[in-house]
Amino acid sequence: MSHQHFQLVDNALTADVTQEPIRAGFGRGLKAAGEADESIVALCADLTESTQMHLFRQAFPNRFIEIGVAEQNLVTVAAGLARVGKVPFTSSYAAFSPGRNWEQIRTTAALNDLPVKIIGSHAGVSVGPDGATHQMLEDIAIMRVMPNMVVIAPGDSVEAEKATRAMATNGKPTYMRLAREKTPVFTTDESPFEIGKAYVLREGHDISLVGTGTMTYQLLVAAEKLAKHGIHAEVIHAPTIKPLDKDVIIASARKNGRVLTAEEAQAAGGLGGAVAEALGDILPTPLLRIGMDDRFGESGAPAELLDHFGLTGEKIAQRAKQFIESMPKYHQW
């Protein structure tokens, strides 16, 4: 299978891998985008430091608007700014945006196909002690079904910076989800990123592991553990959930005959749903979707929660091994 070479950091799977919050990359990327284009403006719902938008605010105070705790107003004002030629970035916790203002995003930004950028920070169960109310798990699903909306979940802070700069120029309403906690930085400055592209990080022939956001790293860990059992897993990183890179995923499924998806979100409707739809339309293939299984999160330490809900590389490897042992490969006749 031909694909663009994707460079990983040398120490990706070691204990001394660099860790940084994905949202830090967004903060740097937004400031850089603002330096490149004076039409970029930023709006926040009283969470400027938490979402890392303070870097933009410090650099461009006249292009920053503090909306306050009013998420519905946040995106409506942004849509108005987009209508007069600005490129507005909005930020809040994902539980509130898009969680609280989905209808305003739909009606003012998406329906009019305006380049409003919605940054949903603190997504997934790894938010930790804040618990179920703040652990947004449904955002990928609800934003993916919105017409005109692009949906992105970068794998680490380096990729988040690239994704932010790409969003600034794509001319589309776009949603990007960010995690709160530090996570491993596995991509490099030279690793490719393009909206709508998926990347093969590791080649294999027994199963295709497709991940997005924080789960891609866990799939790399899972693939390493599976290799010790003689199982050669292919790892695909899909930072863009919509539009989904069907070509890369279908080609991998055609070769490997089994697919597993992983996301730090509801297993229903998100990346797993998108892959299921693509496979169902083009190449019916056995599929195991890993994520939150129709339940809310809980309060706890981030690592503890990931383990509890089966979202670590170790737990995913166990599920993948059972899936391979019980599910024959699909082969086209």
C-alpha positions as semicolon CSV with decimal commas, in nm:
position;residue;x (nm);y (nm);z (nm)
1;M;0,000;0,000;0,000
2;S;0,144;0,335;-0,100
3;H;0,111;0,612;0,156
4;Q;0,283;0,928;0,272
5;H;0,574;0,859;0,505
6;F;0,485;0,955;0,861
7;Q;0,773;1,026;1,093
8;L;0,740;0,939;1,461
9;V;0,967;1,059;1,738
10;D;1,247;0,810;1,813
11;N;1,146;0,761;2,176
12;A;0,769;0,739;2,117
13;L;0,722;0,413;2,306
14;T;0,972;0,474;2,585
15;A;0,922;0,601;2,939
16;D;1,103;0,927;2,862
17;V;0,874;1,032;2,576
18;T;0,793;1,404;2,598
19;Q;0,444;1,478;2,730
20;E;0,248;1,799;2,682
21;P;-0,122;1,892;2,684
22;I;-0,267;1,887;2,331
23;R;-0,432;2,222;2,405
24;A;-0,086;2,383;2,438
25;G;-0,032;2,319;2,067
26;F;-0,360;2,493;1,990
27;G;-0,248;2,799;2,185
28;R;0,077;2,823;1,989
29;G;-0,096;2,753;1,660
30;L;-0,360;3,022;1,711
31;K;-0,097;3,284;1,793
32;A;0,100;3,184;1,481
33;A;-0,214;3,195;1,267
34;G;-0,293;3,539;1,405
35;E;0,053;3,661;1,313
36;A;0,003;3,534;0,956
37;D;-0,348;3,676;0,906
38;E;-0,487;3,987;1,072
39;S;-0,846;3,881;0,991
40;I;-0,823;3,609;1,258
41;V;-1,005;3,697;1,580
42;A;-1,058;3,497;1,898
43;L;-1,355;3,469;2,132
44;C;-1,366;3,283;2,463
45;A;-1,630;3,189;2,720
46;D;-1,438;3,280;3,037
47;L;-1,181;2,998;3,004
48;T;-0,898;3,182;2,832
49;E;-0,605;3,027;3,019
50;S;-0,761;2,680;3,039
51;T;-0,809;2,665;2,663
52;Q;-0,467;2,829;2,601
53;M;-0,625;3,121;2,416
54;H;-0,441;3,363;2,645
55;L;-0,139;3,355;2,414
56;F;-0,349;3,512;2,138
57;R;-0,509;3,756;2,382
58;Q;-0,167;3,877;2,497
59;A;-0,038;3,917;2,141
60;F;-0,353;4,070;1,990
61;P;-0,568;4,228;2,263
62;N;-0,771;4,425;2,009
63;R;-0,865;4,107;1,824
64;F;-0,979;3,916;2,132
65;I;-1,331;3,922;2,277
66;E;-1,418;3,785;2,620
67;I;-1,781;3,678;2,583
68;G;-1,822;3,543;2,937
69;V;-2,018;3,235;3,037
70;A;-2,255;3,257;2,740
71;E;-2,169;2,983;2,493
72;Q;-2,473;3,036;2,272
73;N;-2,376;3,401;2,232
74;L;-2,014;3,294;2,178
75;V;-2,080;3,122;1,844
76;T;-2,354;3,362;1,735
77;V;-2,121;3,661;1,768
78;A;-1,851;3,458;1,592
79;A;-2,086;3,389;1,302
80;G;-2,156;3,760;1,270
81;L;-1,784;3,832;1,260
82;A;-1,736;3,563;0,997
83;R;-2,012;3,722;0,787
84;V;-1,812;4,046;0,768
85;G;-1,487;3,877;0,668
86;K;-1,322;3,776;0,992
87;V;-1,200;3,424;1,073
88;P;-1,324;3,369;1,429
89;F;-1,188;3,102;1,665
90;T;-1,409;3,027;1,965
91;S;-1,301;2,826;2,268
92;S;-1,462;2,669;2,571
93;Y;-1,485;2,328;2,732
94;A;-1,632;2,077;2,490
95;A;-1,908;1,999;2,742
96;F;-2,035;2,354;2,686
97;S;-1,932;2,418;2,325
98;P;-2,064;2,226;2,133
99;G;-2,245;2,066;2,428
100;R;-2,458;2,367;2,521
101;N;-2,475;2,558;2,192
102;W;-2,514;2,295;1,921
103;E;-2,827;2,459;1,780
104;Q;-2,658;2,799;1,747
105;I;-2,356;2,639;1,578
106;R;-2,594;2,461;1,339
107;T;-2,811;2,762;1,257
108;T;-2,562;3,049;1,246
109;A;-2,234;2,887;1,139
110;A;-2,295;2,556;0,961
111;L;-2,618;2,643;0,778
112;N;-2,451;2,952;0,634
113;D;-2,123;2,765;0,571
114;L;-1,927;3,031;0,759
115;P;-1,565;2,972;0,869
116;V;-1,638;2,970;1,243
117;K;-1,385;2,758;1,433
118;I;-1,514;2,580;1,742
119;I;-1,246;2,459;1,982
120;G;-1,380;2,211;2,237
121;S;-1,120;2,167;2,507
122;H;-1,113;1,924;2,801
123;A;-1,285;1,648;2,602
124;G;-1,289;1,279;2,695
125;V;-1,271;1,096;3,028
126;S;-0,910;1,203;3,085
127;V;-1,046;1,538;3,208
128;G;-1,036;1,339;3,532
129;P;-1,169;1,462;3,869
130;D;-1,427;1,700;3,715
131;G;-1,638;1,392;3,647
132;A;-1,920;1,301;3,411
133;T;-2,067;1,650;3,373
134;H;-1,744;1,785;3,226
135;Q;-1,623;1,473;3,043
136;M;-1,760;1,539;2,694
137;L;-1,792;1,209;2,510
138;E;-2,064;1,280;2,252
139;D;-1,901;1,571;2,066
140;I;-1,748;1,375;1,778
141;A;-2,084;1,213;1,703
142;I;-2,296;1,528;1,723
143;M;-2,056;1,741;1,519
144;R;-1,991;1,475;1,257
145;V;-2,357;1,467;1,150
146;M;-2,376;1,844;1,101
147;P;-2,366;1,942;0,731
148;N;-2,065;2,152;0,623
149;M;-1,880;2,084;0,951
150;V;-1,520;1,960;0,951
151;V;-1,424;1,753;1,259
152;I;-1,065;1,717;1,381
153;A;-0,908;1,543;1,684
154;P;-0,529;1,590;1,679
155;G;-0,311;1,318;1,827
156;D;-0,070;1,538;2,020
157;S;0,030;1,899;2,082
158;V;0,260;1,920;1,778
159;E;-0,019;1,808;1,550
160;A;-0,268;2,039;1,723
161;E;-0,050;2,335;1,631
162;K;-0,046;2,226;1,264
163;A;-0,420;2,158;1,268
164;T;-0,495;2,504;1,409
165;R;-0,298;2,673;1,134
166;A;-0,468;2,455;0,872
167;M;-0,813;2,537;1,014
168;A;-0,737;2,906;0,986
169;T;-0,725;2,881;0,607
170;N;-0,973;2,605;0,516
171;G;-1,270;2,840;0,479
172;K;-1,512;2,598;0,650
173;P;-1,694;2,570;0,981
174;T;-1,461;2,345;1,177
175;Y;-1,467;2,168;1,513
176;M;-1,150;2,057;1,692
177;R;-1,151;1,858;2,017
178;L;-0,864;1,889;2,265
179;A;-0,767;1,693;2,575
180;R;-0,677;1,849;2,910
181;E;-0,399;1,630;3,049
182;K;-0,043;1,592;2,926
183;T;-0,018;1,316;2,665
184;P;0,280;1,172;2,475
185;V;0,414;1,374;2,183
186;F;0,466;1,108;1,915
187;T;0,470;1,321;1,598
188;T;0,748;1,552;1,483
189;D;0,763;1,891;1,316
190;E;0,822;1,705;0,989
191;S;0,527;1,465;1,026
192;P;0,264;1,545;0,763
193;F;-0,074;1,691;0,854
194;E;-0,347;1,775;0,608
195;I;-0,717;1,813;0,684
196;G;-0,898;1,507;0,547
197;K;-0,595;1,276;0,549
198;A;-0,525;0,964;0,753
199;Y;-0,175;0,823;0,799
200;V;-0,026;0,477;0,835
201;L;0,207;0,491;1,135
202;R;0,296;0,122;1,144
203;E;0,249;-0,148;0,882
204;G;0,095;-0,486;0,955
205;H;-0,110;-0,765;0,800
206;D;-0,328;-0,915;1,076
207;I;-0,556;-0,625;1,176
208;S;-0,602;-0,253;1,108
209;L;-0,607;-0,036;1,421
210;V;-0,762;0,305;1,345
211;G;-0,738;0,578;1,606
212;T;-0,803;0,948;1,654
213;G;-0,699;1,201;1,918
214;T;-0,536;1,059;2,231
215;M;-0,618;0,700;2,134
216;T;-0,376;0,681;1,842
217;Y;-0,084;0,671;2,083
218;Q;-0,255;0,394;2,279
219;L;-0,290;0,199;1,953
220;L;0,085;0,230;1,895
221;V;0,137;0,084;2,242
222;A;-0,117;-0,190;2,168
223;A;0,055;-0,279;1,840
224;E;0,388;-0,316;2,021
225;K;0,229;-0,550;2,276
226;L;0,052;-0,752;2,004
227;A;0,384;-0,798;1,823
228;K;0,509;-0,995;2,124
229;H;0,230;-1,244;2,051
230;G;0,327;-1,267;1,686
231;I;0,039;-1,042;1,576
232;H;0,130;-0,775;1,321
233;A;-0,108;-0,483;1,363
234;E;-0,127;-0,191;1,123
235;V;-0,180;0,144;1,297
236;I;-0,367;0,423;1,118
237;H;-0,397;0,774;1,261
238;A;-0,714;0,956;1,154
239;P;-0,690;1,308;1,302
240;T;-0,970;1,417;1,068
241;I;-1,294;1,232;1,139
242;K;-1,487;1,436;0,885
243;P;-1,412;1,427;0,599
244;L;-1,286;1,074;0,665
245;D;-0,995;0,946;0,456
246;K;-1,182;0,644;0,324
247;D;-0,910;0,553;0,072
248;V;-0,643;0,484;0,334
249;I;-0,881;0,301;0,568
250;I;-1,042;0,087;0,297
251;A;-0,703;-0,006;0,150
252;S;-0,584;-0,117;0,492
253;A;-0,906;-0,312;0,559
254;R;-0,879;-0,480;0,220
255;K;-0,529;-0,599;0,308
256;N;-0,586;-0,695;0,670
257;G;-0,944;-0,826;0,676
258;R;-1,023;-0,696;1,028
259;V;-1,056;-0,343;1,167
260;L;-1,053;-0,199;1,521
261;T;-1,129;0,166;1,596
262;A;-1,049;0,352;1,918
263;E;-1,158;0,693;2,046
264;E;-1,181;0,863;2,385
265;A;-1,551;0,921;2,324
266;Q;-1,874;0,731;2,281
267;A;-1,810;0,425;2,065
268;A;-2,143;0,495;1,895
269;G;-2,158;0,762;1,631
270;G;-1,802;0,894;1,633
271;L;-1,491;0,764;1,453
272;G;-1,615;0,406;1,491
273;G;-1,946;0,503;1,337
274;A;-1,776;0,681;1,049
275;V;-1,552;0,381;0,977
276;A;-1,848;0,142;1,008
277;E;-2,040;0,346;0,751
278;A;-1,746;0,355;0,510
279;L;-1,685;-0,019;0,541
280;G;-2,055;-0,096;0,509
281;D;-2,083;0,110;0,191
282;I;-1,765;-0,009;0,023
283;L;-1,607;-0,317;0,183
284;P;-1,800;-0,499;0,459
285;T;-1,534;-0,600;0,711
286;P;-1,538;-0,732;1,071
287;L;-1,513;-0,427;1,295
288;L;-1,454;-0,382;1,669
289;R;-1,529;-0,031;1,799
290;I;-1,355;0,068;2,122
291;G;-1,459;0,374;2,321
292;M;-1,705;0,456;2,593
293;D;-1,976;0,192;2,576
294;D;-2,306;0,383;2,610
295;R;-2,224;0,526;2,948
296;F;-2,103;0,845;3,113
297;G;-1,764;0,896;3,273
298;E;-1,674;0,909;3,642
299;S;-1,452;1,116;3,866
300;G;-1,096;0,991;3,910
301;A;-0,735;1,038;3,808
302;P;-0,697;1,050;3,426
303;A;-0,476;0,738;3,402
304;E;-0,705;0,552;3,640
305;L;-1,009;0,634;3,428
306;L;-0,846;0,533;3,100
307;D;-0,756;0,198;3,252
308;H;-1,098;0,153;3,411
309;F;-1,275;0,211;3,081
310;G;-1,038;-0,008;2,879
311;L;-0,878;0,277;2,685
312;T;-0,510;0,197;2,750
313;G;-0,276;0,027;2,505
314;E;-0,261;-0,277;2,733
315;K;-0,640;-0,319;2,750
316;I;-0,686;-0,248;2,378
317;A;-0,423;-0,512;2,293
318;Q;-0,617;-0,768;2,497
319;R;-0,941;-0,685;2,317
320;A;-0,768;-0,693;1,978
321;K;-0,613;-1,033;2,049
322;Q;-0,952;-1,177;2,148
323;F;-1,112;-1,024;1,838
324;I;-0,848;-1,174;1,609
325;E;-0,882;-1,517;1,770
326;S;-1,261;-1,518;1,739
327;M;-1,315;-1,337;1,411
328;P;-1,189;-1,476;1,079
329;K;-1,052;-1,229;0,826
330;Y;-1,283;-1,104;0,558
331;H;-1,151;-1,184;0,211
332;Q;-1,307;-1,064;-0,110
333;W;-1,377;-1,344;-0,352
